[in-house]
């Protein structure tokens, strides 16, 4: 049943006291007809309209107040300032700027004083009115109010809000007196622009000025530490808070917890989480993101499942956690569940889902998310299109990746780099270089990531001289200092081309200290070319930097096994067992009929396992007729030759392929994803299957794609 509101009776004639009583007893917001009735009585009673305006401001009837103000023949400055303050705090701060314009037109500079500027500058800040703010700055300077600390604080806030942080700092540095509010606004300005190093540097200046920060400043500083992943500074601020007896209110607790979670220090984050009384969505989402970031997605999911209410941000955080982990399928499952609950995704969610599809490498899922993107209005977003290029490339469809690129109305350096990387991982060095030169012709400056893609393409195609020239051009032409990843590509380039001494010389002369990736590239090259002595040296260098590196321990074990040093092999494997280190297990995925099937070596879990092994025996017999012999050189265990043949035939990609052959007809395409590098025997095996069975087979291994067709691989046996 609706409630009828009875409006107070307006006395006639109207006095100031009666007007105040009439407005005070009127419900807020006051109905427009009633305001007009009061206004009419004011005019009939010869009361000054400014009195009505004053009372209207008190009653929060800002729209009508602005209307009354526009018709006043003259308005006193204190009343104008009150109007500016009210409008600057309202949902429409730009109306304060309109009121200011009207005063300037009516009374010039006479209608404003120094108290007018802070609310006007606040309005310009909230409305992002840079031009208006500059004009107000000019007027303040003309009237000599630009040295007033309140006006200066307003100017700092206005320039910072309008993305003119250098102008804000210029005003800030000229201030003769800076209170905690001024420092807070300047610090927050840097924070909002993502300039976290400047935030921390300015905070140090604040402390040097002997001004004690308040909780708001500390909250911003802690947030900057989290976003910059600066754990040591964040811990120092935490100590400062404790030493100076600040009360840990909800805001500070939330900020500290988020900072520790962002920096991956989940022990402290969990401690604060246990102590915090108000576990709001911000805190819970921070814990989900933190656990996901350190690979503990199960712990993240536990918190997620316990949440009574979930907003889009926490759904996105959990989806992102799965997408960046080894469980991309869970990200897609959760995305579907989110839609059931009626939660609409934003661009952040969509990018995580696209990333999950890319990691999974399943083309049908990739096509589905692309259709979803277009249908739901995300297709015009530049970051989404860039992500789609990467997704299609990693799902084995280079043509679709190029199709997205060609349709883009706007392209940036990420677009071009994504396409170059796409060609690189598919072994198409010719097009990777073509696009590299084309982007330069179109005045798109390559960045460090672009050069990683170009060098990677050169490495996987054996283009040593082109790689040398590209590497040299980084500093000579583009003023980009090579980083570890660029040196790693060059070591890989030399290593694959069997120029191992050149690779070692580069490692020993590079200006950066070689890291695990650099020595790992050299180690892998030595493995490919059977260079045991240098390979052993490289593996030991890796282990010096990372003693529990499973790849280096396995490589060292393999080198000893090749030399039949079985005692050394045994000692290494016992060491790995004691430390709980195991070799990464080979795993392959194949998508059939919109389902993803996973296989590991010698897998017997599949419901059709017996038929799969029967198919494997059948395929081996067919291949032997065209010259196939199992290559057991990669089986480095002390077993009989027949046992080695069984081991090599039971590799996960062979089982996945045979399951695909059971389900797909001649002339179709089978797509497989492998988590490790494809071994020599599997490479030969799949090439022959493509020829004998008339199939196209696309395999994505750890480093690149192999397109097998008619007995030939796109890598030209150079991988």
C-alpha positions as CSV (number, residue, x, y, z in Angstrom):
1,X,0.0,0.0,0.0
2,X,1.5,3.4,-1.0
3,X,2.1,6.1,1.6
4,X,0.8,9.6,0.9
5,X,3.1,12.4,2.1
6,X,1.3,15.4,3.5
7,X,3.1,18.6,2.7
8,X,3.2,21.5,5.2
9,X,0.9,24.5,4.7
10,X,2.7,27.6,3.6
11,X,1.6,30.6,5.7
12,X,0.6,33.9,4.0
13,X,2.1,36.4,4.3
14,X,5.5,34.6,4.4
15,X,8.2,35.7,6.9
16,X,11.8,34.6,7.0
17,X,11.1,32.4,10.1
18,X,8.1,30.9,8.4
19,X,10.1,30.2,5.2
20,X,12.7,28.4,7.2
21,X,10.0,26.4,9.0
22,X,8.3,25.5,5.7
23,X,11.6,24.2,4.2
24,X,12.7,22.5,7.3
25,X,9.5,20.4,7.5
26,X,9.5,19.6,3.8
27,X,10.6,16.0,3.0
28,X,14.0,15.7,1.2
29,X,14.2,15.8,-1.8
30,X,11.5,18.4,-1.9
31,X,8.9,17.9,-4.6
32,X,9.4,20.5,-7.4
33,X,5.8,21.8,-7.3
34,X,6.2,22.5,-3.6
35,X,9.4,24.4,-4.2
36,X,7.8,26.5,-6.9
37,X,4.9,27.3,-4.5
38,X,7.4,28.5,-1.8
39,X,9.3,30.5,-4.4
40,X,6.0,32.2,-5.5
41,X,5.2,33.1,-1.9
42,X,8.8,34.5,-1.4
43,X,8.2,36.8,-4.4
44,X,4.7,37.9,-3.2
45,X,6.1,38.6,0.4
46,X,8.9,40.8,-1.0
47,X,11.5,38.7,0.8
48,X,15.0,38.7,-0.8
49,X,15.4,35.7,-3.2
50,X,18.9,35.2,-1.8
51,X,17.2,34.1,1.4
52,X,15.3,31.4,-0.5
53,X,18.6,30.3,-2.2
54,X,20.3,30.1,1.2
55,X,17.6,27.9,2.6
56,X,17.4,25.8,-0.6
57,X,21.1,25.0,-0.3
58,X,20.5,23.9,3.3
59,X,17.7,21.6,2.1
60,X,19.9,20.0,-0.7
61,X,17.6,21.2,-3.5
62,X,20.6,22.0,-5.7
63,X,18.9,21.9,-9.1
64,X,16.3,24.4,-8.1
65,X,18.9,26.4,-6.2
66,X,20.9,26.7,-9.4
67,X,17.8,27.9,-11.2
68,X,17.0,30.5,-8.6
69,X,20.7,31.6,-8.6
70,X,20.6,32.2,-12.4
71,X,17.8,34.7,-12.0
72,X,19.2,36.7,-9.1
73,X,20.1,40.2,-10.1
74,X,23.0,40.2,-7.7
75,X,24.4,37.6,-5.4
76,X,26.7,38.1,-2.4
77,X,30.1,36.4,-2.6
78,X,29.7,34.3,0.6
79,X,26.4,32.9,-0.7
80,X,28.0,32.2,-4.1
81,X,30.8,30.3,-2.3
82,X,28.3,28.3,-0.4
83,X,26.6,27.4,-3.7
84,X,30.0,26.4,-5.2
85,X,30.8,24.2,-2.2
86,X,27.4,22.5,-2.4
87,X,27.5,21.9,-6.2
88,X,31.2,20.7,-6.1
89,X,30.2,18.0,-3.7
90,X,27.1,17.0,-5.7
91,X,26.6,14.3,-8.3
92,X,27.0,16.9,-11.0
93,X,30.2,18.9,-10.0
94,X,30.2,20.5,-13.5
95,X,27.2,22.6,-12.4
96,X,29.6,24.5,-10.0
97,X,31.6,25.5,-13.1
98,X,28.5,26.7,-14.9
99,X,27.5,28.8,-11.8
100,X,31.0,30.3,-11.8
101,X,30.6,31.2,-15.5
102,X,27.4,33.0,-14.8
103,X,29.0,35.0,-12.0
104,X,31.9,36.0,-14.2
105,X,29.4,37.2,-16.9
106,X,27.3,39.2,-14.4
107,X,29.9,40.6,-12.1
108,X,33.3,39.9,-13.5
109,X,35.9,39.3,-10.8
110,X,33.9,41.1,-8.2
111,X,31.7,38.1,-7.4
112,X,34.5,35.9,-6.2
113,X,37.2,35.9,-3.5
114,X,39.9,33.5,-2.3
115,X,37.3,31.2,-0.7
116,X,35.7,30.7,-4.1
117,X,38.7,28.9,-5.5
118,X,39.0,25.6,-3.4
119,X,35.4,24.5,-4.2
120,X,35.8,25.5,-7.9
121,X,39.1,23.6,-8.2
122,X,37.5,20.6,-6.5
123,X,34.6,20.8,-9.1
124,X,37.1,20.9,-11.9
125,X,39.0,17.9,-10.4
126,X,35.8,15.8,-10.1
127,X,34.6,16.8,-13.6
128,X,38.1,16.3,-15.2
129,X,37.7,19.9,-16.5
130,X,41.4,20.7,-17.3
131,X,40.6,23.8,-19.4
132,X,38.3,25.2,-16.8
133,X,40.8,24.4,-14.1
134,X,43.6,26.2,-16.0
135,X,41.3,29.2,-16.5
136,X,40.5,29.3,-12.7
137,X,44.3,29.0,-12.0
138,X,44.9,32.0,-14.2
139,X,42.2,34.1,-12.4
140,X,43.6,33.0,-9.0
141,X,47.1,34.2,-10.1
142,X,45.6,37.5,-11.4
143,X,43.9,38.2,-8.1
144,X,47.0,37.2,-6.1
145,X,45.5,34.1,-4.5
146,X,47.8,31.6,-6.1
147,X,50.0,31.7,-3.0
148,X,47.2,30.8,-0.7
149,X,47.9,27.3,0.7
150,X,44.2,26.2,0.3
151,X,44.2,27.4,-3.3
152,X,47.5,25.7,-4.0
153,X,46.2,22.4,-2.5
154,X,43.2,22.7,-4.8
155,X,45.4,23.3,-7.8
156,X,47.6,20.2,-7.0
157,X,44.4,18.1,-6.8
158,X,43.0,19.5,-10.0
159,X,46.1,18.9,-12.1
160,X,46.6,15.4,-10.6
161,X,43.0,14.5,-11.3
162,X,43.3,15.8,-14.9
163,X,46.4,13.6,-15.6
164,X,48.8,16.5,-15.5
165,X,51.0,15.1,-12.7
166,X,54.1,17.2,-13.6
167,X,52.1,20.4,-13.4
168,X,50.7,19.2,-10.0
169,X,54.2,18.6,-8.7
170,X,55.3,22.0,-10.0
171,X,52.6,23.7,-7.9
172,X,53.3,21.4,-4.9
173,X,57.0,22.2,-4.9
174,X,56.2,26.0,-4.8
175,X,54.0,25.7,-1.7
176,X,55.5,27.5,1.3
177,X,53.3,25.5,3.6
178,X,52.2,21.9,3.0
179,X,49.9,20.2,5.4
180,X,49.1,16.5,5.5
181,X,46.2,17.0,3.1
182,X,48.5,18.5,0.4
183,X,51.0,15.7,0.8
184,X,48.2,13.1,0.6
185,X,46.8,14.6,-2.6
186,X,50.2,14.7,-4.3
187,X,51.0,11.1,-3.2
188,X,47.6,9.9,-4.3
189,X,48.1,11.6,-7.7
190,X,51.3,9.6,-8.3
191,X,49.5,6.5,-7.1
192,X,46.6,6.9,-9.5
193,X,49.0,7.3,-12.4
194,X,50.8,4.1,-11.4
195,X,54.0,5.9,-10.6
196,X,54.7,3.9,-7.5
197,X,58.4,4.7,-7.2
198,X,57.5,8.4,-7.1
199,X,54.9,7.6,-4.4
200,X,57.6,6.0,-2.1
201,X,60.2,8.7,-2.9
202,X,57.7,11.5,-2.0
203,X,56.7,9.7,1.2
204,X,60.4,9.8,2.2
205,X,60.4,13.5,1.6
206,X,57.3,13.9,3.7
207,X,59.0,12.0,6.6
208,X,62.1,14.2,6.2
209,X,59.9,17.3,6.7
210,X,59.0,15.9,10.1
211,X,55.3,15.8,9.2
212,X,53.5,12.8,10.6
213,X,51.4,10.9,8.0
214,X,47.8,10.0,8.7
215,X,46.0,6.7,8.1
216,X,44.9,7.8,4.6
217,X,48.5,8.5,3.5
218,X,49.7,5.2,5.0
219,X,47.0,3.3,3.2
220,X,48.1,4.8,-0.1
221,X,51.7,4.0,0.6
222,X,51.0,0.4,1.5
223,X,48.9,0.1,-1.7
224,X,51.8,1.4,-3.8
225,X,54.1,-1.2,-2.2
226,X,51.7,-4.0,-3.1
227,X,51.3,-2.8,-6.7
228,X,55.0,-2.4,-7.1
229,X,55.6,-5.7,-5.4
230,X,58.0,-3.9,-3.0
231,X,57.7,-6.2,0.0
232,X,60.7,-4.9,1.9
233,X,59.3,-1.3,1.9
234,X,55.9,-2.6,2.7
235,X,57.3,-4.4,5.8
236,X,59.1,-1.3,6.8
237,X,55.8,0.7,6.7
238,X,54.1,-2.0,8.7
239,X,56.8,-1.7,11.4
240,X,56.4,2.1,11.3
241,X,52.7,1.8,11.9
242,X,53.3,-0.5,14.9
243,X,56.2,1.7,16.4
244,X,54.1,4.9,16.1
245,X,51.0,3.3,17.7
246,X,48.7,3.8,14.8
247,X,45.3,2.2,15.3
248,X,45.0,-0.7,12.8
249,X,41.5,0.2,11.5
250,X,39.7,-1.8,8.8
251,X,41.3,0.3,6.0
252,X,44.9,-0.2,7.2
253,X,44.3,-3.9,7.9
254,X,42.9,-4.4,4.4
255,X,45.7,-2.4,2.8
256,X,48.4,-4.4,4.6
257,X,46.7,-7.8,3.8
258,X,46.4,-6.8,0.2
259,X,50.0,-5.7,0.1
260,X,51.3,-8.9,1.5
261,X,49.1,-11.0,-0.8
262,X,50.2,-9.0,-3.8
263,X,53.8,-9.6,-2.9
264,X,53.2,-13.3,-2.5
265,X,53.9,-13.3,1.3
266,X,50.8,-15.4,2.1
267,X,52.0,-16.3,5.6
268,X,51.6,-12.7,6.8
269,X,48.5,-12.2,4.6
270,X,46.9,-15.3,6.2
271,X,47.9,-14.0,9.7
272,X,46.2,-10.7,9.1
273,X,43.2,-12.5,7.5
274,X,42.8,-14.4,10.7
275,X,42.9,-11.3,12.8
276,X,40.7,-9.0,10.7
277,X,37.2,-8.5,11.9
278,X,35.6,-7.3,8.8
279,X,36.3,-9.7,5.9
280,X,34.8,-7.6,3.1
281,X,34.9,-8.4,-0.6
282,X,38.2,-6.5,-1.1
283,X,40.0,-8.5,1.5
284,X,38.6,-11.9,0.3
285,X,39.5,-11.0,-3.3
286,X,43.0,-10.1,-2.3
287,X,43.4,-13.5,-0.6
288,X,42.1,-15.2,-3.7
289,X,44.5,-13.3,-6.0
290,X,47.4,-13.8,-3.6
291,X,47.0,-17.6,-3.3
292,X,46.6,-17.8,-7.0
293,X,49.7,-15.8,-7.6
294,X,51.9,-18.2,-5.6
295,X,50.3,-21.2,-7.3
296,X,48.0,-22.3,-4.5
297,X,44.8,-22.2,-6.5
298,X,43.2,-24.8,-4.3
299,X,43.5,-22.5,-1.2
300,X,42.2,-19.6,-3.4
301,X,39.2,-21.8,-4.4
302,X,38.5,-22.7,-0.8
303,X,38.1,-19.0,0.1
304,X,36.1,-18.4,-3.0
305,X,33.6,-21.2,-2.2
306,X,33.1,-19.9,1.3
307,X,32.1,-16.4,0.2
308,X,28.4,-15.7,0.7
309,X,28.4,-12.9,-1.8
310,X,30.6,-12.7,-4.9
311,X,31.0,-9.7,-7.2
312,X,32.5,-9.6,-10.6
313,X,36.0,-8.7,-9.3
314,X,36.3,-11.9,-7.1
315,X,34.9,-14.1,-10.0
316,X,37.5,-12.5,-12.3
317,X,40.3,-13.1,-9.7
318,X,39.4,-16.8,-9.4
319,X,39.1,-17.2,-13.1
320,X,42.5,-15.5,-13.6
321,X,44.1,-17.7,-11.0
322,X,43.0,-20.8,-12.9
323,X,43.9,-19.3,-16.3
324,X,47.5,-18.6,-15.2
325,X,47.9,-22.0,-13.4
326,X,48.1,-25.5,-14.8
327,X,44.3,-25.7,-14.7
328,X,43.1,-23.6,-17.5
329,X,40.1,-25.9,-18.0
330,X,38.9,-24.9,-14.5
331,X,38.9,-21.3,-15.6
332,X,36.5,-22.1,-18.5
333,X,34.3,-24.1,-16.2
334,X,34.1,-21.3,-13.7
335,X,33.4,-18.8,-16.4
336,X,30.4,-20.9,-17.4
337,X,29.3,-21.1,-13.8
338,X,29.5,-17.3,-13.5
339,X,27.2,-16.9,-16.4
340,X,24.6,-19.3,-14.8
341,X,24.6,-16.9,-11.8
342,X,23.8,-14.0,-14.2
343,X,27.1,-12.2,-13.6
344,X,28.2,-10.3,-16.8
345,X,31.9,-10.3,-17.5
346,X,34.0,-7.2,-18.1
347,X,37.1,-6.9,-20.3
348,X,39.4,-8.1,-17.5
349,X,37.3,-11.4,-17.2
350,X,37.3,-11.8,-21.0
351,X,41.1,-11.5,-21.2
352,X,41.5,-14.2,-18.5
353,X,39.2,-16.5,-20.4
354,X,41.1,-15.9,-23.6
355,X,44.3,-16.6,-21.8
356,X,42.9,-19.9,-20.5
357,X,41.9,-20.9,-24.0
358,X,45.4,-20.1,-25.2
359,X,47.1,-22.2,-22.4
360,X,44.7,-25.1,-23.1
361,X,45.5,-24.9,-26.8
362,X,42.0,-26.2,-27.8
363,X,40.8,-24.7,-31.0
364,X,37.1,-25.4,-30.6
365,X,37.0,-23.5,-27.2
366,X,39.0,-20.7,-28.9
367,X,36.4,-20.3,-31.6
368,X,33.6,-20.3,-29.0
369,X,35.1,-17.5,-26.9
370,X,35.8,-15.5,-30.1
371,X,32.1,-15.7,-31.0
372,X,31.2,-14.8,-27.4
373,X,33.5,-11.7,-27.6
374,X,31.9,-10.5,-30.8
375,X,28.3,-11.2,-29.6
376,X,28.8,-9.4,-26.3
377,X,30.4,-6.2,-27.6
378,X,34.1,-6.8,-26.7
379,X,35.2,-7.2,-30.3
380,X,36.3,-3.6,-30.8
381,X,38.6,-3.5,-27.8
382,X,42.3,-3.4,-28.7
383,X,43.6,-5.5,-25.8
384,X,41.0,-8.2,-26.5
385,X,41.9,-8.4,-30.2
386,X,45.6,-8.6,-29.3
387,X,44.8,-11.5,-26.9
388,X,42.7,-13.2,-29.6
389,X,45.8,-13.2,-31.9
390,X,47.9,-14.8,-29.3
391,X,45.1,-17.3,-28.5
392,X,44.6,-18.5,-32.0
393,X,48.4,-18.8,-32.5
394,X,48.7,-21.0,-29.4
395,X,45.7,-23.0,-30.5
396,X,47.4,-23.9,-33.8
397,X,45.4,-21.7,-36.2
398,X,47.8,-19.2,-37.6
399,X,45.3,-18.2,-40.3
400,X,42.7,-17.2,-37.7
401,X,45.3,-15.2,-35.8
402,X,46.2,-13.3,-39.0
403,X,42.5,-12.9,-39.8
404,X,42.0,-11.1,-36.4
405,X,45.0,-8.9,-37.1
406,X,43.9,-7.9,-40.6
407,X,40.4,-6.9,-39.4
408,X,41.7,-4.6,-36.7
409,X,41.0,-0.9,-37.3
410,X,43.7,0.2,-34.8
411,X,46.9,-1.7,-34.1
412,X,49.6,-0.9,-31.6
413,X,53.1,-2.4,-30.9
414,X,51.4,-5.3,-29.0
415,X,49.3,-6.2,-32.0
416,X,52.4,-6.4,-34.3
417,X,54.4,-8.2,-31.6
418,X,51.7,-10.7,-31.1
419,X,51.6,-11.5,-34.8
420,X,55.4,-11.7,-35.0
421,X,55.4,-14.1,-32.0
422,X,52.6,-16.1,-33.7
423,X,54.7,-16.7,-36.8
424,X,57.8,-17.4,-34.6
425,X,56.2,-20.3,-32.6
426,X,54.8,-21.8,-35.9
427,X,58.3,-21.7,-37.4
428,X,57.4,-19.2,-40.1
429,X,60.5,-17.0,-39.8
430,X,59.9,-15.5,-43.2
431,X,56.6,-13.8,-42.2
432,X,57.9,-13.0,-38.7
433,X,60.7,-10.9,-40.3
434,X,58.4,-9.5,-43.0
435,X,56.0,-8.2,-40.3
436,X,58.9,-6.9,-38.3
437,X,60.1,-4.7,-41.2
438,X,56.6,-3.7,-42.1
439,X,55.8,-2.4,-38.6
440,X,59.0,-0.3,-38.7
441,X,57.9,1.0,-42.1
442,X,54.6,2.1,-40.5
443,X,56.5,3.9,-37.8
444,X,55.5,1.5,-35.0
445,X,58.5,1.3,-32.7
446,X,59.4,-2.2,-31.7
447,X,60.0,-2.9,-28.0
448,X,61.9,-5.5,-26.1
449,X,59.2,-8.1,-26.4
450,X,59.1,-7.6,-30.2
451,X,62.8,-8.4,-30.4
452,X,62.3,-11.6,-28.3
453,X,59.8,-12.7,-31.0
454,X,62.1,-11.9,-33.9
455,X,65.1,-13.6,-32.3
456,X,63.0,-16.6,-31.4
457,X,61.9,-16.9,-35.1
458,X,65.5,-16.7,-36.2
459,X,66.6,-19.3,-33.7
460,X,64.0,-21.9,-34.7
461,X,64.7,-21.4,-38.4
462,X,68.5,-21.5,-38.1
463,X,68.9,-17.9,-39.4
464,X,72.1,-17.1,-37.6
465,X,73.3,-14.1,-39.5
466,X,69.8,-12.5,-39.5
467,X,69.7,-13.1,-35.7
468,X,73.1,-11.4,-35.2
469,X,72.0,-8.4,-37.2
470,X,68.7,-8.1,-35.3
471,X,70.4,-8.4,-32.0
472,X,72.9,-5.7,-32.9
473,X,70.1,-3.4,-34.2
474,X,68.6,-3.3,-30.7
475,X,71.3,-1.0,-29.4
476,X,72.5,0.5,-32.7
477,X,69.1,1.5,-34.2
478,X,66.5,1.3,-31.4
479,X,68.4,2.2,-28.3
480,X,67.0,-0.9,-26.5
481,X,69.4,-2.5,-24.0
482,X,69.3,-6.3,-24.3
483,X,68.0,-8.2,-21.3
484,X,68.5,-11.7,-20.2
485,X,65.7,-13.0,-22.4
486,X,67.4,-11.5,-25.5
487,X,70.8,-13.1,-24.6
488,X,68.9,-16.3,-23.9
489,X,67.5,-16.2,-27.5
490,X,71.0,-15.6,-28.9
491,X,72.4,-18.5,-26.9
492,X,69.6,-20.7,-28.2
493,X,70.2,-19.4,-31.8
494,X,73.9,-20.4,-31.6
495,X,73.1,-23.6,-29.7
496,X,70.6,-24.9,-32.2
497,X,73.0,-24.2,-35.1
498,X,75.6,-26.2,-33.2
499,X,77.8,-23.1,-32.7
500,X,78.3,-24.1,-29.1
501,X,81.6,-22.3,-28.6
502,X,80.0,-19.0,-29.9
503,X,77.1,-19.6,-27.4
504,X,79.6,-20.1,-24.5
505,X,81.6,-17.0,-25.5
506,X,78.4,-14.9,-25.5
507,X,77.5,-16.3,-22.0
508,X,81.0,-15.5,-20.7
509,X,81.2,-12.0,-22.2
510,X,77.6,-10.7,-21.7
511,X,77.3,-7.6,-19.4
512,X,74.7,-9.3,-17.3
513,X,75.3,-12.2,-14.9
514,X,74.0,-15.3,-16.7
515,X,70.8,-16.6,-15.1
516,X,69.2,-20.0,-15.0
517,X,67.5,-19.4,-18.4
518,X,70.8,-18.6,-20.1
519,X,72.7,-21.6,-18.7
520,X,69.6,-23.7,-19.3
521,X,69.5,-22.7,-23.0
522,X,73.2,-23.8,-23.4
523,X,72.5,-27.0,-21.5
524,X,69.6,-27.9,-23.8
525,X,71.7,-27.2,-26.9
526,X,74.4,-29.5,-25.6
527,X,71.8,-32.2,-25.1
528,X,70.5,-31.9,-28.7
529,X,74.0,-32.1,-30.1
530,X,75.4,-34.7,-27.7
531,X,78.1,-32.3,-26.3
532,X,78.3,-34.0,-22.9
533,X,81.3,-32.2,-21.4
534,X,80.0,-28.7,-22.0
535,X,76.5,-29.9,-21.2
536,X,77.7,-31.2,-17.8
537,X,79.4,-27.8,-17.1
538,X,76.2,-25.9,-18.1
539,X,74.0,-28.2,-15.9
540,X,76.3,-27.6,-12.9
541,X,76.1,-23.8,-13.5
542,X,72.3,-24.1,-13.4
543,X,72.4,-26.1,-10.2
544,X,74.7,-23.5,-8.5
545,X,72.0,-20.9,-9.1
546,X,69.0,-23.2,-8.4
547,X,70.1,-26.4,-6.6
548,X,66.6,-28.0,-6.9
549,X,66.3,-27.4,-10.7
550,X,64.7,-30.6,-11.9
551,X,65.7,-30.1,-15.5
552,X,69.4,-29.7,-14.7
553,X,69.4,-32.7,-12.3
554,X,67.7,-34.9,-15.0
555,X,70.1,-33.6,-17.7
556,X,73.1,-34.4,-15.5
557,X,71.6,-37.9,-14.8
558,X,71.1,-38.4,-18.6
559,X,74.8,-37.4,-19.3
560,X,76.0,-39.9,-16.7
561,X,73.6,-42.6,-18.1
562,X,75.0,-42.1,-21.7
563,X,78.5,-42.7,-20.3
564,X,77.1,-45.7,-18.4
565,X,78.1,-44.1,-15.1
566,X,75.3,-45.9,-13.3
567,X,76.6,-45.3,-9.8
568,X,76.5,-41.5,-10.4
569,X,73.0,-41.8,-11.9
570,X,71.9,-43.7,-8.8
571,X,73.4,-41.1,-6.4
572,X,71.7,-38.2,-8.3
573,X,68.3,-40.0,-8.3
574,X,68.6,-40.7,-4.6
575,X,69.4,-37.0,-4.0
576,X,66.3,-36.0,-6.0
577,X,64.2,-38.5,-4.0
578,X,65.5,-37.1,-0.7
579,X,64.7,-33.5,-1.8
580,X,61.3,-34.5,-3.2
581,X,62.3,-33.5,-6.7
582,X,60.9,-35.4,-9.6
583,X,61.2,-35.1,-13.4
584,X,58.3,-33.3,-15.0
585,X,56.0,-35.9,-16.3
586,X,55.2,-35.9,-20.0
587,X,51.5,-35.1,-20.6
588,X,49.5,-34.7,-23.8
589,X,46.0,-33.4,-24.5
590,X,43.7,-34.0,-27.5
591,X,40.3,-32.4,-28.1
592,X,37.6,-34.6,-29.7
593,X,33.9,-33.9,-29.9
594,X,34.2,-30.8,-27.7
595,X,36.0,-32.8,-24.9
596,X,39.6,-32.7,-23.9
597,X,41.3,-36.0,-23.1
598,X,44.6,-36.2,-21.2
599,X,47.3,-38.8,-21.5
600,X,50.5,-39.5,-19.7
601,X,53.2,-42.0,-20.5
602,X,52.0,-45.6,-20.4
603,X,48.6,-44.3,-19.5
604,X,46.0,-47.0,-18.7
605,X,43.3,-44.7,-17.1
606,X,41.3,-44.1,-20.2
607,X,38.1,-46.2,-20.5
608,X,39.2,-47.3,-24.0
609,X,42.8,-48.0,-22.9
610,X,42.8,-51.6,-24.4
611,X,41.6,-50.4,-27.8
612,X,44.1,-47.5,-27.8
613,X,47.0,-49.9,-27.2
614,X,45.6,-52.2,-29.9
615,X,45.5,-49.2,-32.3
616,X,49.1,-48.4,-31.3
617,X,50.3,-51.9,-32.2
618,X,48.4,-51.7,-35.5
619,X,50.0,-48.3,-36.3
620,X,53.5,-49.5,-35.4
621,X,53.1,-52.4,-37.8
622,X,51.9,-50.1,-40.6
623,X,54.8,-47.7,-40.0
624,X,57.4,-50.5,-40.0
625,X,56.3,-51.3,-43.5
626,X,57.6,-47.9,-44.6
627,X,60.8,-48.1,-42.6
628,X,60.0,-47.1,-39.1
629,X,62.2,-48.4,-36.3
630,X,61.8,-47.1,-32.7
631,X,64.6,-44.8,-31.7
632,X,65.6,-45.7,-28.2
633,X,68.5,-43.2,-27.8
634,X,66.4,-40.9,-25.6
635,X,65.6,-43.7,-23.1
636,X,68.4,-43.4,-20.6
637,X,67.6,-46.1,-18.1
638,X,69.4,-49.3,-17.4
639,X,67.0,-51.7,-19.1
640,X,67.1,-54.2,-22.0
641,X,66.6,-52.9,-25.5
642,X,63.1,-54.4,-25.8
643,X,62.1,-52.6,-22.6
644,X,63.4,-49.4,-24.1
645,X,61.3,-49.8,-27.2
646,X,58.2,-50.3,-25.1
647,X,59.0,-47.1,-23.1
648,X,59.5,-45.0,-26.2
649,X,56.3,-46.4,-27.8
650,X,54.2,-45.5,-24.8
651,X,54.9,-41.8,-24.9
652,X,51.9,-39.7,-24.2
653,X,51.7,-38.0,-27.6
654,X,51.6,-41.4,-29.3
655,X,48.7,-42.6,-27.1
656,X,46.8,-39.3,-27.8
657,X,47.5,-39.7,-31.5
658,X,46.2,-43.2,-31.6
659,X,43.1,-42.2,-29.8
660,X,42.6,-39.5,-32.4
661,X,43.1,-42.0,-35.2
662,X,40.3,-44.2,-33.7
663,X,38.0,-41.2,-33.8
664,X,38.9,-39.2,-36.9
665,X,38.6,-40.2,-40.5
666,X,41.2,-39.8,-43.3
667,X,41.8,-36.3,-44.4
668,X,40.9,-34.7,-41.1
669,X,43.1,-32.7,-38.7
670,X,44.3,-34.0,-35.3
671,X,45.5,-31.4,-32.8
672,X,47.6,-32.4,-29.8
673,X,49.3,-30.3,-27.0
674,X,52.4,-31.6,-25.3
675,X,53.9,-30.1,-22.1
676,X,57.4,-31.1,-23.0
677,X,59.6,-31.0,-26.1
678,X,58.7,-33.7,-28.6
679,X,61.4,-36.4,-28.7
680,X,63.1,-37.6,-31.9
681,X,61.2,-40.8,-32.1
682,X,57.8,-39.3,-31.6
683,X,58.7,-36.6,-34.2
684,X,59.5,-39.4,-36.8
685,X,56.5,-41.5,-35.7
686,X,54.0,-38.6,-36.2
687,X,55.6,-37.6,-39.6
688,X,55.1,-41.2,-40.9
689,X,51.5,-41.3,-39.5
690,X,50.6,-38.2,-41.4
691,X,51.9,-39.8,-44.6
692,X,50.5,-43.4,-44.2
693,X,47.1,-42.3,-42.8
694,X,46.7,-39.1,-45.0
695,X,46.2,-36.9,-41.9
696,X,47.2,-33.4,-41.0
697,X,48.6,-33.4,-37.4
698,X,49.4,-30.3,-35.5
699,X,51.4,-30.7,-32.3
700,X,52.2,-27.9,-29.9
701,X,55.1,-28.8,-27.6
702,X,56.8,-26.7,-25.0
703,X,58.6,-24.4,-27.4
704,X,56.8,-24.4,-30.8
705,X,54.2,-25.9,-33.2
706,X,54.9,-28.8,-35.5
707,X,52.6,-29.0,-38.6
708,X,52.8,-32.6,-40.0
709,X,51.5,-33.3,-43.4
710,X,52.3,-35.9,-46.1
711,X,55.3,-37.1,-44.1
712,X,56.9,-33.6,-43.7
713,X,57.0,-31.3,-40.6
714,X,57.0,-27.6,-40.8
715,X,60.0,-27.4,-38.6
716,X,62.1,-29.1,-41.3
717,X,63.5,-31.3,-38.5
718,X,65.1,-28.3,-36.9
719,X,63.6,-28.0,-33.4
